[in-house]
Amino acid sequence: MVRTVVTPDNQNVSIHLPKDYVGKRVEVIAFTIEEANEEIIKTDSLLTYLASEKVLAKDWLTSEENNAWNNL
């Protein structure tokens, strides 16, 4: 895998690939670092939610908790 970060000064970007990549299908993805950080924040928020739900469920799913909410 080849990974690099560039700051282009125009709309053209060229990359140098290793010889063993020649003749193979290569996927090139371009995104800004800011876009990547926004996606990480979204993903981290979702992962935090999913991880927290299971831990918090231990406290929520008790007979004491059910009794506390019974009259609401």
Secondary structure by P-SEA (a helix, b strand, c coil): cccccccccccbbbbbbcccccccbbbbbbbcaaaaaaaaaaaaaaaaaaaaaaaaaaaaacaaaaaaaccc
